[in-house]
Amino acid sequence: MKNAIALALSLLCAVASANAQTQSPDPLQVRSWAAGCSGCHGTDGRAEPGMISLAGTNKDDLVKKMLDYKTGRVSATVMHQLAKGYSDAQIVAIAGYFAAQKK
């Protein structure tokens, strides 16, 4: 009986964890994460001349670049360190945010 209860609880935890990971983050939370990029990439990803704008950039390209920075496949002055501060799911959400912005 104890084994059945333990198994049921384990299954319940696994399902709850999977559901939490598949839910879309709150748009205001994503906007807050993206705001951390404004110092270099401008408000809503529209950078000043001389910096890289992120607004309207392809989502998949942004995700790939961020994951490349995060894993160290690409080095940079700052981005490889900043990328490590985000989960993969956060990176996907932030990339989606910038992709949806007008250039």
C-alpha positions as a Markdown table, in Angstrom:
| # | Residue | x | y | z |
|---|---|---|---|---|
| 1 | Met | 0.0 | 0.0 | 0.0 |
| 2 | Lys | 2.8 | 2.4 | 0.9 |
| 3 | Asn | 4.5 | 1.7 | -2.5 |
| 4 | Ala | 1.3 | 2.4 | -4.3 |
| 5 | Ile | 0.9 | 5.8 | -2.5 |
| 6 | Ala | 4.5 | 6.7 | -3.2 |
| 7 | Leu | 4.1 | 5.8 | -6.8 |
| 8 | Ala | 0.9 | 7.8 | -7.1 |
| 9 | Leu | 2.6 | 10.8 | -5.5 |
| 10 | Ser | 5.6 | 10.5 | -7.7 |
| 11 | Leu | 3.3 | 10.4 | -10.8 |
| 12 | Leu | 1.4 | 13.4 | -9.6 |
| 13 | Cys | 4.6 | 15.4 | -9.0 |
| 14 | Ala | 5.9 | 14.5 | -12.5 |
| 15 | Val | 2.6 | 15.6 | -14.2 |
| 16 | Ala | 2.5 | 18.8 | -12.2 |
| 17 | Ser | 6.1 | 19.5 | -13.2 |
| 18 | Ala | 5.5 | 18.8 | -16.8 |
| 19 | Asn | 2.5 | 21.1 | -16.8 |
| 20 | Ala | 4.4 | 23.9 | -15.2 |
| 21 | Gln | 7.2 | 23.6 | -17.8 |
| 22 | Thr | 4.8 | 23.7 | -20.8 |
| 23 | Gln | 2.8 | 26.7 | -19.6 |
| 24 | Ser | 3.6 | 30.0 | -21.3 |
| 25 | Pro | 5.1 | 32.6 | -18.9 |
| 26 | Asp | 3.2 | 35.7 | -18.1 |
| 27 | Pro | 3.7 | 38.3 | -20.8 |
| 28 | Leu | 4.5 | 41.0 | -18.2 |
| 29 | Gln | 7.2 | 38.7 | -16.8 |
| 30 | Val | 8.7 | 38.2 | -20.3 |
| 31 | Arg | 8.7 | 41.9 | -20.9 |
| 32 | Ser | 10.5 | 42.3 | -17.6 |
| 33 | Trp | 13.1 | 39.8 | -18.6 |
| 34 | Ala | 13.5 | 41.6 | -22.0 |
| 35 | Ala | 13.9 | 45.0 | -20.2 |
| 36 | Gly | 17.2 | 43.7 | -19.0 |
| 37 | Cys | 18.5 | 43.9 | -22.5 |
| 38 | Ser | 17.6 | 47.6 | -23.0 |
| 39 | Gly | 20.9 | 49.0 | -21.8 |
| 40 | Cys | 22.6 | 47.8 | -24.9 |
| 41 | His | 19.8 | 46.8 | -27.3 |
| 42 | Gly | 17.4 | 49.7 | -26.6 |
| 43 | Thr | 13.9 | 49.9 | -25.4 |
| 44 | Asp | 11.8 | 47.0 | -26.9 |
| 45 | Gly | 14.9 | 46.0 | -28.8 |
| 46 | Arg | 15.3 | 49.1 | -30.9 |
| 47 | Ala | 18.9 | 50.1 | -30.4 |
| 48 | Glu | 20.7 | 53.3 | -31.0 |
| 49 | Pro | 23.1 | 53.4 | -33.9 |
| 50 | Gly | 26.2 | 51.3 | -33.3 |
| 51 | Met | 24.4 | 48.7 | -31.3 |
| 52 | Ile | 22.5 | 45.6 | -32.5 |
| 53 | Ser | 18.7 | 45.9 | -32.6 |
| 54 | Leu | 16.7 | 42.9 | -31.6 |
| 55 | Ala | 13.2 | 44.1 | -32.5 |
| 56 | Gly | 11.7 | 42.1 | -35.4 |
| 57 | Thr | 14.6 | 39.6 | -35.5 |
| 58 | Asn | 13.7 | 36.0 | -36.3 |
| 59 | Lys | 12.9 | 34.2 | -33.0 |
| 60 | Asp | 14.7 | 31.0 | -33.9 |
| 61 | Asp | 17.9 | 33.0 | -34.8 |
| 62 | Leu | 17.8 | 34.8 | -31.5 |
| 63 | Val | 17.3 | 31.6 | -29.6 |
| 64 | Lys | 20.2 | 29.9 | -31.4 |
| 65 | Lys | 22.5 | 32.9 | -30.7 |
| 66 | Met | 21.6 | 33.1 | -27.1 |
| 67 | Leu | 22.1 | 29.3 | -26.6 |
| 68 | Asp | 25.4 | 29.6 | -28.4 |
| 69 | Tyr | 26.5 | 32.3 | -25.9 |
| 70 | Lys | 25.1 | 30.3 | -23.0 |
| 71 | Thr | 27.0 | 27.1 | -23.9 |
| 72 | Gly | 30.2 | 28.9 | -24.8 |
| 73 | Arg | 30.1 | 28.0 | -28.5 |
| 74 | Val | 30.4 | 31.7 | -29.2 |
| 75 | Ser | 32.3 | 34.0 | -27.0 |
| 76 | Ala | 31.6 | 37.7 | -26.4 |
| 77 | Thr | 32.5 | 40.5 | -24.1 |
| 78 | Val | 29.4 | 40.3 | -22.0 |
| 79 | Met | 26.7 | 38.2 | -23.7 |
| 80 | His | 28.1 | 34.8 | -22.8 |
| 81 | Gln | 27.9 | 35.7 | -19.1 |
| 82 | Leu | 24.4 | 37.2 | -19.4 |
| 83 | Ala | 23.0 | 34.3 | -21.3 |
| 84 | Lys | 23.9 | 31.9 | -18.5 |
| 85 | Gly | 21.5 | 33.8 | -16.2 |
| 86 | Tyr | 18.5 | 32.6 | -18.2 |
| 87 | Ser | 16.9 | 29.2 | -18.5 |
| 88 | Asp | 16.3 | 27.9 | -22.0 |
| 89 | Ala | 12.6 | 28.5 | -21.6 |
| 90 | Gln | 13.3 | 32.1 | -20.6 |
| 91 | Ile | 15.5 | 32.5 | -23.7 |
| 92 | Val | 12.7 | 31.2 | -25.9 |
| 93 | Ala | 10.2 | 33.6 | -24.3 |
| 94 | Ile | 12.5 | 36.6 | -24.6 |
| 95 | Ala | 13.3 | 35.8 | -28.2 |
| 96 | Gly | 9.6 | 35.6 | -28.9 |
| 97 | Tyr | 9.1 | 39.0 | -27.3 |
| 98 | Phe | 11.7 | 40.7 | -29.4 |
| 99 | Ala | 10.6 | 38.9 | -32.6 |
| 100 | Ala | 7.1 | 40.3 | -32.1 |
| 101 | Gln | 8.4 | 43.9 | -31.8 |
| 102 | Lys | 8.3 | 46.3 | -34.8 |
| 103 | Lys | 11.7 | 47.2 | -36.2 |
